[in-house]
Amino acid sequence: MKKLKDILFKIAIEAVNGTTDVKINNIAFDSRKVEERTLFIAQKGLLFDGHNFIDNAIENGGVAIICEVFPKVLQKNIAYIQVKNSDEALAEIASNYYDNPSGKLKLIGVTGTNGKTTIATLLYKLFKDAGFKSGLLSTIKIMVDGEEFKATHTTPDSITINQYLHKMVNQGVSYCFMEVSSHGIHQKRTSGLEFDGGVFTNLTHDHLDYHNSFATYRDVKKNFFDHLPKSAFALVNIDDKNGEFMLQNTNAQKYTYALKTVADYKGRIIENQFDGLLLNINDQEVYTKLIGNFNAYNLLAIYATADLLGMEKLEALRLISMLKTVDGRFQYAISKSDITAIIDYAHTPDALKNVLETINSIRSQNEQVITVVGCGGDRDKDKRPKMGNIASTLSNQVIFTSDNPRSEDPDTIIRDIEAGVLTENFRKTISITDRKQAIKTACKIAVKGDIILIAGKGHETYQIIGNIRSDFDDFKIVNELLTEMNK
């Protein structure tokens, strides 16, 4: 139990009504999670305004309220704290409530459009393999020194972040690697955290339904680097034109990595095959089990981060050579008929282009590339025709299908994707709304040596149609279908 006044450290308070000497044993921003002696933080969200639930929070046991606007009626024996920005206040309060755990370990944030999950996850694995107690906050899962917890967002809410960081500190974790999304930065979920390093991967078309413009999306990412302290490092992919932009105002120590240009960490692909990459990193060769140019960038970022955190260079290369692909990231199965199925999370135009170009650069050209792809509903519509154009241009056959249509009509989404297909490529495309049937059709079309790419969902083990969330695992389904073909 803590005193309210103790967890208001660093909070820009505009007004107070009541005493801050009150005892608090819980913090919450959801009134349904309020219990006895809870501090409730009222946030203005996209769909709901927490200020409308202040009375509910008090009824459930709330004794103190953080808000941007005082309610018209102030209840007795309740402490009301007015702040300018509830999101920012929540982040600082969560950090204070859990004894500022981010300052008690090395916290590295990874941001960018593509590569966040792979880099964060493989850094976690690398440091764990090196014998360090490590933590992970990612899209796929949360790891606390080998103990796994389910993840619900790319960047969790501020309370969840600090709960897990606190748990990591209590279990002696030394390093935590965290995906930092544009949503998380914009909604101040990372405020109050003490980062020891930040990694920028790349910036391409994504989340414009939320940010409205590419410039806004870019500036939000930059904000993360602008707030890194002098003691931290800022590591950026300088081959991406936005890499230098990310470094402009940061106080952190600046480092770069690249395949194409001069950089602090320079890589060169020597061999690129389906069984792995042979890379030269700063004049040292390393063989890895990961595949493709995009993974060469990911591995460069991993090596650079390990080096900047003080790991011995040859040890880092040795451990990199042992790393395996992350679930749903260029994950593949091969049938006895020599049909290769690749599952990848590619859900942006650039990610899809990278995966297909990688496949085309490795294959012998005597086989077909059959792509199964869709786009999520209630999300950025502008990328749909671009996805359709890329898939139909870089594949021999394309099946457009559902991803997570959510509240949208899946057939409407598919028509949006088809709108990007050039006239000469229409003959390559068919549309099958049912995703399982689309995957089954791809398996039936495929002959010996062909490659099936199933893009968009990757590690996800569910599909959302309307308000119904059902079990759906691309990798499991294609494995079962390929196994049946072998009987």
N, C-alpha and C positions, 0 to 999 in steps of 0.2 A: 504493500500500500504506500502511495506517495502523496505528498502535499501538492495541490494544484499549482501553487506558486513556484514549486521546484521544477515543474515540467513546462513552464511558460518561458523558460530561458531562450533567448534569441527571438522571441515572438514580438512582432511590431504591433503593440496593443494600442487601439485608438480610444477605447472607453471600457470602464469596468462598472458593473452593478452587482453588489454583493461582495463577499469575502473570498480571497484567493487562498485562505488558510484551510480550506476544506480538503478532506482526505479523499483520494481517488484510488479505486482498485481495478479500473478497466477504462479503456478508451474505445470509441466506436464512431463510425460515420453512417452506419445503418441503424435506424431506430429499433429495428427488430432484434438487433444484437446487444441492445442496451440492457444492463442488469443493475443490481444494487450498487450504488456509489460509482456510476460511470460518468466520464466526461464525454459528452456528445459533440461532435464537430459537424456543423451544418454546412454542406457544400452545395454549390449551384452546379448541378450536372447537366448533361445533354438532354436527358429525358425527365429527370426529377430534380426538384429543388429541396434540399434537406431542410431549409428553413420552414417548410410546410409540415415538417414532422417533429418539430421541437417539442410540442405538447405530448406527442406519443412517447418521445424519449424520456420525458420527465415522468410520465405515468409508469414507464417500465423500470424506473429506478435512477434516472439521470439526476445528478446533483450539480452539474456544471455544464454550461453551454458555450461553445465557440461559434460565433456567427458574424456575418458581414453587416447585418442589419438587426437591431434589437426588435424582438416581437412587440406588438402594440401593448400587450399586457405582460408585465414581468411578475412572475410568481415569487412568493416569499421563500426564503431559505434556499434559493437557487442562485448560483453565481453565473452571471452573464459576462462574457468577454467579447468585445467587438474588435474584429481585425479587418484589415483591408482585403486580404486574400485567404480564404479558408483552406484552399488546397495547399498553399505554402505553409500555413500554420499547422495543418495536419501532419505534414512531412517532418517539421521540426519537433512537434509534440511527440510523434511516434518515436523519433530518434531519442529524445530526452527520456521518454517513459521506459524505454528498453536500455537505458544507460549508454547511449551512443555507441552501439556495437561496431559500426563501420570504422571507427577510429582504433579498434583493438585487433584488427587484422588487415591484411593487404587486399583491398577491394579494387578490382579492375573492371571497367565498364566497356562493353563492345557495342558500337552503334553503326548504322548504315542500313542500306536497303537489303542487301543479300550477304549471307555469310556469318551473321551474328551467332546463330545457333551452333554452327559447325565450329567456329573459333572458340566460343565460350566452353562448349562441351569438351572439345579436345584439349583445351588448356587444363580443364579440370582433370581429365584423365591423365595428361602428361605429368602434372604435379603430384597427383596421387601415386602414379607409377614411380615417381622419383622419391617417394617415401614421405611426402608432406600430407598432413591432414588438410583436406581441401573441401570447398563448397561450390555449388553451382546454382544460379538462379536463371532458368532458361524457359523457352517456349515449351519444350518437351517435358521437362521435369525439374524438380528442385532436389539437390543432393546435399546432404550434411554428412561429410566424411563416410560415404558409403551407404547411408540410409536414404532411401528414396521417398519423395513426397510428390503428389500430383500437382502440376502447374495448371493454372487457369488463364493466365494472361502472359504476353511476352514480358512485360514489366508489371509485376504485381502491385497492388495498392501499397501505400507507405507503411501501414500497420503490418501487413504481411511481410514486407521486405525486412523490417526491423525485428519482427518476431523470429524469422529464420536466421538473420544475422546474429541475434542474441543467442539462439540455440547453437549456432556454429561456434561462437566465442566460448560458450559453456563447455563445448566438447573439444576445445583446443585447436580449432581450425585456424590455420595460418594464412591461407589464400582463398579468396572467393572470386569467381568469375561470373559476371552478370550481363545478360542481354539488356540493352537500354534502348527502348523503342521511342519513336517520335511522340507517340501518344503519352508515354510515361514522362518524357521531358516536359511536354506542353502542359500536362496536368499536374506538374510539380511533384510527381511521385518520387523523384530522385533528389529533391531538395533536402538538405539536412544530412546527406550522406557524404562521407569523406572518402573520395576516390584517390587511389594511389596511381592510377593510370587510366587512360582512355584510348580506345582503338577505333579508328574509322575505316570501314571496309570499302564502301562505294555508295553512290547515290543515283538511283534510277526511278522511273515512274512507279509510284505506289502511294496509297493512302491519300490521294488527292480529293477523295470524297470527304475527308476529314479536314485537311489543311487548305483546300480550295485552290492553291497554286503551288507550283514546284518551288518557287522562291520562298514561300512561307515554310514549306516542308524542309528545305535546305537550311533556313535560318534557325529553325527549331533544333535541328541536329547540331548546328554550330554553337548554340547556346550551352550545350553540354560541355564543350571544350572551353568556352569563354569562362566557365566557372570552376575549371580545374585549378588547384593551388600550385604554387611554385615548386613544391616538393614532389609533384606528380609528373608523369610523362604523358605526352600526347603523341601517339603513333598513327600515321595516316598513310593510306594508299595514294602515293603521289602520281600514279598513272591515271587516277580518276581526277578530272579537272576540278572537282570540288575539294580535293585533298588539301591543297594549299590554302583554300578559303577557310577551312576548318581551323587552321593554325594562326590566322591573322591576329586575333586578339587574346589568345590564350597566354596565361602566365606560366603554364607548364613547360617542361623541357621538351623540345620539339625533335621528333625522329620520323623518318620516312621509310617506306618499303615499296618496291616496284619490280616489275618484270621487264619493262620497256625503257625506263629512263634511269638516270643516275640517282642513287638513293643510299641511305645508311645501310639498308638491308636489301641487297640486290639479288634477285633470283633469275635463273635461266633453266628452261625445260630442255632436258637432254633427250629423254624418251617419254612418250605418252601412250600407254597401252591400256586395254581393259583390265589388266591385272595390276596396274599401278603406274606411278610416275617416278622417273629418275630426274632429280633436281640438283642444280648447283646453287648453293646459297653462300654468298660471300666466299667464293672459291673453295667451298667444301661440298663434296657430292653426298647425296643421301637418297636412298630408294624408299619410296613410301607406297602404301597400299591404297592411297586415295587416287582419284582419277580426274583429269581435266584441268584446263587453264584456271578455272575459278578456284579449284582446290589448291593450285600452286600459289595463288594469292593468299588463301586461307592459311596454308602452311608457313608462308613467309611471315604473316602476322603472328602466328603461334611461336615460331622460332624467335622473332624479334622481342616479343613480350617476355618469353622465358629468359632471354639474354638480359633484358632491361631489369628483370626481377632478380638477377644475380646468379642464374643457373649457369653452370659450366657449359661452354659451347658444344663440345663433343658429346657431353651427356645429353644435352637437348636434342642433338641430331640423332643419337642412338634411340632415344625415346620416341621421337617423331617417326622413325622407321617402323615402330611397332604399332602405331595408331591405326585404328580401323574406322571406316565410315560411320557417321552418325545415322541413327534410324531415320529412314525417309529421305535421306540425302544421297542421291545416286546409289541407292541400295538395289542390288540386283539378284535375280534368280535365273538359273539356266535349266531348261528341260533336257531330257535325254535326246530330244529331237534337235538339240542345238539351237533352240529358240531362247533368246535372252530377253528377259523382262526387267526393265529398270523403273524403280519407283523414285520419284523426286518431288520435293515440295514446291518446285518452280511454279509460282503463282503470280509472277510479275513478268512483263514482256522481256526484260533484260535477263532474268533468271532462266526463262524458257529458251531464249536465244543461246545463252551460254551452254545449257545442257545439250541442246540439239547440235550446236556447233562442235561440242566435244565429241559427241557420238559420231558425227560425220567425219571428224578429223582422224578418228581411230579405226573406223570400219573399213572393210576392203572395197566397198562400193558394189559388191556383187549381191548384196542383200537389201531387203527393204527396211526402212525405218517407219514403223506404224505408231503414230502418236494418238493417245487418248487424253483429251484435255477439256476442261470447262472453266468457268469463272464463278466465284462466289456471289450470291445475291446480297442486296443491301450494302454493297461496297462499291468502290471506284468503278464507274461504268466506262470511263474513257479508255481504260486499258483493254477492254474486251475486243474491239476490232483489231487492235495491235497484236493481241495474243493469237487471233485467228489468222492474221497475215503471216506472222512468224511461223506458226505451226504448219500451215499449208505450204509455205515456201521452202522450209527446211526438212520436210518429211516426204516420204513417197505416198503415204496414205494417212489421213487424219480422221478420227472419229470425235466429233464434238458432243459433249455430254454434260450432265449436271455435276456440279461440285458441291457446295452447300448453298442451295438456292434460297434458303431461309424464307422470308415472306414474299419473295418475287416468284413470278411464273417462270419455271425453268426453261420453257420453250422460248420465252421472250429473251432470256439471257443468251440462249444459243443463237437466236437471230442476230443479236448484237455482235456476237463473236463472228458469225458468218459474214457480217457486213464488211469485215476487213479483208476477206479473201479476194485475191485478184482473179479476174475472169479466167485466165489460163490455168488457175489452180483449183477451180471448182470441181473438176473431174476427180480430184484426189480426195474429196471430202464427202463424208456422210454424217448424219446427225442421229444419235440414239439417246433419248432423254434419260432412260434408266442406266445409271452408271455401271451396275453389275453386268447388264446386258451388253453395254458398250465394251467392257473389258473382255467379256466372253467372245464377242464378235472379233475383236483384235486377235485373240488367240486362235480363232478358227481361220482367219485370213492368213495368219503367219505360216510360213513354211521353213524348212531347215535353214538355219543361219540368220533368219530375220531378227530384228531388234524391235521390241515393243517398249515404248516410253509411256508410262502412266503418270501424268503430271498434275500438280496442283494441291494434292492433299498430303502427300508424304507420310509423316509420322502419325497423322490423325487417324484415330480408330472409330470415327463416328461420321454420320452425315446428318445435316440439319435441313429438314424439309418442313416448311411452315414453322410450327412451334414444337415439332417432334424431333427429338434427337435419337437416332438409331445407331446400333453397332454397324460399322462399315470400315473395313481395313483393306486398302488396296493390295498391300503385300500379301496378306493372308489369302485373299480371293484369287489373285493371279497364281499364287503357288498351288492352290487347290486345283485350278483349271489346268495348269501345266502338268500336274501330277496325273489328272484324269486322262490327259492326252497320251501319256506314256503307257497307260494300261493296255 
